[in-house]
Amino acid sequence: MYDTNNQIAEQEFDKLQVSKLVKTDTLEIISICLEKGTTFPEHSSPTNAQLIVLEGDIEFHINGESYRLKKQQHFNFPKQVVHFVVANANSKFLIIR
């Protein structure tokens, strides 16, 4: 009935690691682990999304602007807008959409 796991903690810093934690008809939570110096290439989200930095330091690039996000910061972004992420340090973050 209830499930506990260590999936986020066990994600290793090896370039780009993406893992779906939850997927329902109305919600998706994705855990992303990005090694320092690695880029999550350009892509877009099918829905409006929330990004929550769990640890590290990233640069979120969207609409020609760059946003520096650090541990425990939150950022929201719209659907269907191309963006990419660069890790300034080993980083883990969640995408909730």
Rosetta constraint file for C-alpha pairs under 8 A:
AtomPair CA 6 CA 10 HARMONIC 5.96 0.50
AtomPair CA 7 CA 11 HARMONIC 6.26 0.50
AtomPair CA 8 CA 31 HARMONIC 6.64 0.50
AtomPair CA 11 CA 17 HARMONIC 7.25 0.50
AtomPair CA 11 CA 33 HARMONIC 6.55 0.50
AtomPair CA 12 CA 17 HARMONIC 7.62 0.50
AtomPair CA 12 CA 33 HARMONIC 7.07 0.50
AtomPair CA 13 CA 17 HARMONIC 7.57 0.50
AtomPair CA 13 CA 33 HARMONIC 6.20 0.50
AtomPair CA 13 CA 34 HARMONIC 6.18 0.50
AtomPair CA 13 CA 35 HARMONIC 4.88 0.50
AtomPair CA 13 CA 90 HARMONIC 6.59 0.50
AtomPair CA 13 CA 91 HARMONIC 7.95 0.50
AtomPair CA 14 CA 33 HARMONIC 7.93 0.50
AtomPair CA 14 CA 34 HARMONIC 7.21 0.50
AtomPair CA 14 CA 35 HARMONIC 5.77 0.50
AtomPair CA 15 CA 33 HARMONIC 7.87 0.50
AtomPair CA 15 CA 34 HARMONIC 5.74 0.50
AtomPair CA 15 CA 35 HARMONIC 4.78 0.50
AtomPair CA 15 CA 36 HARMONIC 7.78 0.50
AtomPair CA 15 CA 38 HARMONIC 5.72 0.50
AtomPair CA 16 CA 32 HARMONIC 7.32 0.50
AtomPair CA 16 CA 33 HARMONIC 5.92 0.50
AtomPair CA 16 CA 34 HARMONIC 4.81 0.50
AtomPair CA 16 CA 35 HARMONIC 6.49 0.50
AtomPair CA 16 CA 38 HARMONIC 6.93 0.50
AtomPair CA 16 CA 39 HARMONIC 7.65 0.50
AtomPair CA 16 CA 40 HARMONIC 6.75 0.50
AtomPair CA 17 CA 32 HARMONIC 5.74 0.50
AtomPair CA 17 CA 33 HARMONIC 4.99 0.50
AtomPair CA 17 CA 34 HARMONIC 6.46 0.50
AtomPair CA 18 CA 30 HARMONIC 6.94 0.50
AtomPair CA 18 CA 31 HARMONIC 5.88 0.50
AtomPair CA 18 CA 32 HARMONIC 4.69 0.50
AtomPair CA 18 CA 33 HARMONIC 6.52 0.50
AtomPair CA 19 CA 30 HARMONIC 5.72 0.50
AtomPair CA 19 CA 31 HARMONIC 5.17 0.50
AtomPair CA 19 CA 32 HARMONIC 6.48 0.50
AtomPair CA 20 CA 28 HARMONIC 7.45 0.50
AtomPair CA 20 CA 29 HARMONIC 6.11 0.50
AtomPair CA 20 CA 30 HARMONIC 4.47 0.50
AtomPair CA 20 CA 31 HARMONIC 6.20 0.50
AtomPair CA 21 CA 28 HARMONIC 7.61 0.50
AtomPair CA 21 CA 29 HARMONIC 5.48 0.50
AtomPair CA 21 CA 30 HARMONIC 5.60 0.50
AtomPair CA 21 CA 31 HARMONIC 6.56 0.50
AtomPair CA 22 CA 27 HARMONIC 7.23 0.50
AtomPair CA 22 CA 28 HARMONIC 5.30 0.50
AtomPair CA 22 CA 29 HARMONIC 5.01 0.50
AtomPair CA 22 CA 30 HARMONIC 7.12 0.50
AtomPair CA 23 CA 27 HARMONIC 5.91 0.50
AtomPair CA 23 CA 28 HARMONIC 4.51 0.50
AtomPair CA 23 CA 29 HARMONIC 6.70 0.50
AtomPair CA 24 CA 28 HARMONIC 6.32 0.50
AtomPair CA 27 CA 96 HARMONIC 7.34 0.50
AtomPair CA 27 CA 97 HARMONIC 5.84 0.50
AtomPair CA 28 CA 95 HARMONIC 7.93 0.50
AtomPair CA 28 CA 96 HARMONIC 5.85 0.50
AtomPair CA 28 CA 97 HARMONIC 5.29 0.50
AtomPair CA 29 CA 94 HARMONIC 6.72 0.50
AtomPair CA 29 CA 95 HARMONIC 5.66 0.50
AtomPair CA 29 CA 96 HARMONIC 4.60 0.50
AtomPair CA 29 CA 97 HARMONIC 6.53 0.50
AtomPair CA 30 CA 94 HARMONIC 5.56 0.50
AtomPair CA 30 CA 95 HARMONIC 5.05 0.50
AtomPair CA 30 CA 96 HARMONIC 6.53 0.50
AtomPair CA 31 CA 92 HARMONIC 7.26 0.50
AtomPair CA 31 CA 93 HARMONIC 6.03 0.50
AtomPair CA 31 CA 94 HARMONIC 4.70 0.50
AtomPair CA 31 CA 95 HARMONIC 6.57 0.50
AtomPair CA 32 CA 92 HARMONIC 5.61 0.50
AtomPair CA 32 CA 93 HARMONIC 5.37 0.50
AtomPair CA 32 CA 94 HARMONIC 6.11 0.50
AtomPair CA 32 CA 95 HARMONIC 7.72 0.50
AtomPair CA 33 CA 90 HARMONIC 7.71 0.50
AtomPair CA 33 CA 91 HARMONIC 5.85 0.50
AtomPair CA 33 CA 92 HARMONIC 4.49 0.50
AtomPair CA 33 CA 93 HARMONIC 6.69 0.50
AtomPair CA 34 CA 38 HARMONIC 6.28 0.50
AtomPair CA 34 CA 39 HARMONIC 7.63 0.50
AtomPair CA 34 CA 40 HARMONIC 7.58 0.50
AtomPair CA 34 CA 87 HARMONIC 6.13 0.50
AtomPair CA 34 CA 90 HARMONIC 5.97 0.50
AtomPair CA 34 CA 91 HARMONIC 5.23 0.50
AtomPair CA 34 CA 92 HARMONIC 6.28 0.50
AtomPair CA 35 CA 87 HARMONIC 6.43 0.50
AtomPair CA 35 CA 89 HARMONIC 6.80 0.50
AtomPair CA 35 CA 90 HARMONIC 4.53 0.50
AtomPair CA 35 CA 91 HARMONIC 6.37 0.50
AtomPair CA 36 CA 87 HARMONIC 4.94 0.50
AtomPair CA 36 CA 88 HARMONIC 5.41 0.50
AtomPair CA 36 CA 89 HARMONIC 4.24 0.50
AtomPair CA 36 CA 90 HARMONIC 4.48 0.50
AtomPair CA 36 CA 91 HARMONIC 7.17 0.50
AtomPair CA 37 CA 86 HARMONIC 6.65 0.50
AtomPair CA 37 CA 87 HARMONIC 5.34 0.50
AtomPair CA 37 CA 88 HARMONIC 5.97 0.50
AtomPair CA 37 CA 89 HARMONIC 7.07 0.50
AtomPair CA 38 CA 86 HARMONIC 5.90 0.50
AtomPair CA 38 CA 87 HARMONIC 5.65 0.50
AtomPair CA 39 CA 84 HARMONIC 7.21 0.50
AtomPair CA 39 CA 85 HARMONIC 5.63 0.50
AtomPair CA 39 CA 86 HARMONIC 4.40 0.50
AtomPair CA 39 CA 87 HARMONIC 6.49 0.50
AtomPair CA 40 CA 84 HARMONIC 5.69 0.50
AtomPair CA 40 CA 85 HARMONIC 5.03 0.50
AtomPair CA 40 CA 86 HARMONIC 6.31 0.50
AtomPair CA 41 CA 83 HARMONIC 7.96 0.50
AtomPair CA 41 CA 84 HARMONIC 5.30 0.50
AtomPair CA 41 CA 85 HARMONIC 6.93 0.50
AtomPair CA 42 CA 82 HARMONIC 6.14 0.50
AtomPair CA 42 CA 83 HARMONIC 5.25 0.50
AtomPair CA 42 CA 84 HARMONIC 4.54 0.50
AtomPair CA 42 CA 85 HARMONIC 7.90 0.50
AtomPair CA 43 CA 81 HARMONIC 7.98 0.50
AtomPair CA 43 CA 82 HARMONIC 5.24 0.50
AtomPair CA 43 CA 83 HARMONIC 5.73 0.50
AtomPair CA 43 CA 84 HARMONIC 6.54 0.50
AtomPair CA 44 CA 79 HARMONIC 6.75 0.50
AtomPair CA 44 CA 80 HARMONIC 5.04 0.50
AtomPair CA 44 CA 81 HARMONIC 5.35 0.50
AtomPair CA 44 CA 82 HARMONIC 4.61 0.50
AtomPair CA 44 CA 83 HARMONIC 6.16 0.50
AtomPair CA 45 CA 49 HARMONIC 7.12 0.50
AtomPair CA 45 CA 78 HARMONIC 7.61 0.50
AtomPair CA 45 CA 79 HARMONIC 5.02 0.50
AtomPair CA 45 CA 80 HARMONIC 5.39 0.50
AtomPair CA 45 CA 81 HARMONIC 7.10 0.50
AtomPair CA 45 CA 82 HARMONIC 7.92 0.50
AtomPair CA 46 CA 79 HARMONIC 5.37 0.50
AtomPair CA 46 CA 80 HARMONIC 5.77 0.50
AtomPair CA 47 CA 78 HARMONIC 6.97 0.50
AtomPair CA 47 CA 79 HARMONIC 4.42 0.50
AtomPair CA 47 CA 80 HARMONIC 7.11 0.50
AtomPair CA 47 CA 97 HARMONIC 6.16 0.50
AtomPair CA 48 CA 76 HARMONIC 7.62 0.50
AtomPair CA 48 CA 77 HARMONIC 6.06 0.50
AtomPair CA 48 CA 78 HARMONIC 4.40 0.50
AtomPair CA 48 CA 79 HARMONIC 4.35 0.50
AtomPair CA 48 CA 97 HARMONIC 6.18 0.50
AtomPair CA 49 CA 76 HARMONIC 5.76 0.50
AtomPair CA 49 CA 77 HARMONIC 5.52 0.50
AtomPair CA 49 CA 78 HARMONIC 6.31 0.50
AtomPair CA 49 CA 79 HARMONIC 6.91 0.50
AtomPair CA 49 CA 95 HARMONIC 6.59 0.50
AtomPair CA 49 CA 96 HARMONIC 5.64 0.50
AtomPair CA 49 CA 97 HARMONIC 4.50 0.50
AtomPair CA 50 CA 74 HARMONIC 7.13 0.50
AtomPair CA 50 CA 75 HARMONIC 5.85 0.50
AtomPair CA 50 CA 76 HARMONIC 4.38 0.50
AtomPair CA 50 CA 77 HARMONIC 6.48 0.50
AtomPair CA 50 CA 94 HARMONIC 7.94 0.50
AtomPair CA 50 CA 95 HARMONIC 5.62 0.50
AtomPair CA 50 CA 96 HARMONIC 5.06 0.50
AtomPair CA 50 CA 97 HARMONIC 6.38 0.50
AtomPair CA 51 CA 74 HARMONIC 5.68 0.50
AtomPair CA 51 CA 75 HARMONIC 5.08 0.50
AtomPair CA 51 CA 76 HARMONIC 6.02 0.50
AtomPair CA 51 CA 93 HARMONIC 6.79 0.50
AtomPair CA 51 CA 94 HARMONIC 5.60 0.50
AtomPair CA 51 CA 95 HARMONIC 4.67 0.50
AtomPair CA 51 CA 96 HARMONIC 6.45 0.50
AtomPair CA 52 CA 72 HARMONIC 6.57 0.50
AtomPair CA 52 CA 73 HARMONIC 5.89 0.50
AtomPair CA 52 CA 74 HARMONIC 4.58 0.50
AtomPair CA 52 CA 75 HARMONIC 6.53 0.50
AtomPair CA 52 CA 93 HARMONIC 5.48 0.50
AtomPair CA 52 CA 94 HARMONIC 5.18 0.50
AtomPair CA 52 CA 95 HARMONIC 6.67 0.50
AtomPair CA 53 CA 57 HARMONIC 7.93 0.50
AtomPair CA 53 CA 69 HARMONIC 7.06 0.50
AtomPair CA 53 CA 70 HARMONIC 6.20 0.50
AtomPair CA 53 CA 71 HARMONIC 5.10 0.50
AtomPair CA 53 CA 72 HARMONIC 5.22 0.50
AtomPair CA 53 CA 73 HARMONIC 5.51 0.50
AtomPair CA 53 CA 74 HARMONIC 6.54 0.50
AtomPair CA 53 CA 91 HARMONIC 7.65 0.50
AtomPair CA 53 CA 92 HARMONIC 6.25 0.50
AtomPair CA 53 CA 93 HARMONIC 4.24 0.50
AtomPair CA 53 CA 94 HARMONIC 6.51 0.50
AtomPair CA 54 CA 71 HARMONIC 5.31 0.50
AtomPair CA 54 CA 72 HARMONIC 5.52 0.50
AtomPair CA 54 CA 73 HARMONIC 7.90 0.50
AtomPair CA 54 CA 91 HARMONIC 7.51 0.50
AtomPair CA 54 CA 92 HARMONIC 5.44 0.50
AtomPair CA 54 CA 93 HARMONIC 5.07 0.50
AtomPair CA 54 CA 94 HARMONIC 7.30 0.50
AtomPair CA 55 CA 70 HARMONIC 6.94 0.50
AtomPair CA 55 CA 71 HARMONIC 4.48 0.50
AtomPair CA 55 CA 72 HARMONIC 7.02 0.50
AtomPair CA 55 CA 90 HARMONIC 7.80 0.50
AtomPair CA 55 CA 91 HARMONIC 5.27 0.50
AtomPair CA 55 CA 92 HARMONIC 5.26 0.50
AtomPair CA 55 CA 93 HARMONIC 6.90 0.50
AtomPair CA 56 CA 70 HARMONIC 5.82 0.50
AtomPair CA 56 CA 71 HARMONIC 5.54 0.50
AtomPair CA 56 CA 87 HARMONIC 7.88 0.50
AtomPair CA 56 CA 88 HARMONIC 7.63 0.50
AtomPair CA 56 CA 89 HARMONIC 5.47 0.50
AtomPair CA 56 CA 90 HARMONIC 5.53 0.50
AtomPair CA 56 CA 91 HARMONIC 4.01 0.50
AtomPair CA 56 CA 92 HARMONIC 6.47 0.50
AtomPair CA 57 CA 68 HARMONIC 7.17 0.50
AtomPair CA 57 CA 69 HARMONIC 5.77 0.50
AtomPair CA 57 CA 70 HARMONIC 4.44 0.50
AtomPair CA 57 CA 71 HARMONIC 6.64 0.50
AtomPair CA 57 CA 87 HARMONIC 6.25 0.50
AtomPair CA 57 CA 88 HARMONIC 5.34 0.50
AtomPair CA 57 CA 89 HARMONIC 5.35 0.50
AtomPair CA 57 CA 90 HARMONIC 7.29 0.50
AtomPair CA 57 CA 91 HARMONIC 6.05 0.50
AtomPair CA 58 CA 68 HARMONIC 5.81 0.50
AtomPair CA 58 CA 69 HARMONIC 5.32 0.50
AtomPair CA 58 CA 70 HARMONIC 6.47 0.50
AtomPair CA 58 CA 85 HARMONIC 6.70 0.50
AtomPair CA 58 CA 86 HARMONIC 5.66 0.50
AtomPair CA 58 CA 87 HARMONIC 4.49 0.50
AtomPair CA 58 CA 88 HARMONIC 5.33 0.50
AtomPair CA 58 CA 89 HARMONIC 7.05 0.50
AtomPair CA 58 CA 91 HARMONIC 7.00 0.50
AtomPair CA 59 CA 66 HARMONIC 6.18 0.50
AtomPair CA 59 CA 67 HARMONIC 5.48 0.50
AtomPair CA 59 CA 68 HARMONIC 4.57 0.50
AtomPair CA 59 CA 69 HARMONIC 6.25 0.50
AtomPair CA 59 CA 85 HARMONIC 5.62 0.50
AtomPair CA 59 CA 86 HARMONIC 5.18 0.50
AtomPair CA 59 CA 87 HARMONIC 6.44 0.50
AtomPair CA 59 CA 88 HARMONIC 7.10 0.50
AtomPair CA 60 CA 66 HARMONIC 5.56 0.50
AtomPair CA 60 CA 67 HARMONIC 5.06 0.50
AtomPair CA 60 CA 68 HARMONIC 6.39 0.50
AtomPair CA 60 CA 69 HARMONIC 7.30 0.50
AtomPair CA 60 CA 83 HARMONIC 7.29 0.50
AtomPair CA 60 CA 84 HARMONIC 6.15 0.50
AtomPair CA 60 CA 85 HARMONIC 4.67 0.50
AtomPair CA 60 CA 86 HARMONIC 6.74 0.50
AtomPair CA 61 CA 65 HARMONIC 5.65 0.50
AtomPair CA 61 CA 66 HARMONIC 4.46 0.50
AtomPair CA 61 CA 67 HARMONIC 6.45 0.50
AtomPair CA 61 CA 83 HARMONIC 5.44 0.50
AtomPair CA 61 CA 84 HARMONIC 5.32 0.50
AtomPair CA 61 CA 85 HARMONIC 6.07 0.50
AtomPair CA 62 CA 66 HARMONIC 6.50 0.50
AtomPair CA 62 CA 81 HARMONIC 7.38 0.50
AtomPair CA 62 CA 82 HARMONIC 6.53 0.50
AtomPair CA 62 CA 83 HARMONIC 4.61 0.50
AtomPair CA 62 CA 84 HARMONIC 6.96 0.50
AtomPair CA 63 CA 81 HARMONIC 7.62 0.50
AtomPair CA 63 CA 82 HARMONIC 7.51 0.50
AtomPair CA 63 CA 83 HARMONIC 7.37 0.50
AtomPair CA 69 CA 73 HARMONIC 6.13 0.50
AtomPair CA 69 CA 74 HARMONIC 7.78 0.50
AtomPair CA 69 CA 75 HARMONIC 7.95 0.50
AtomPair CA 87 CA 91 HARMONIC 6.44 0.50
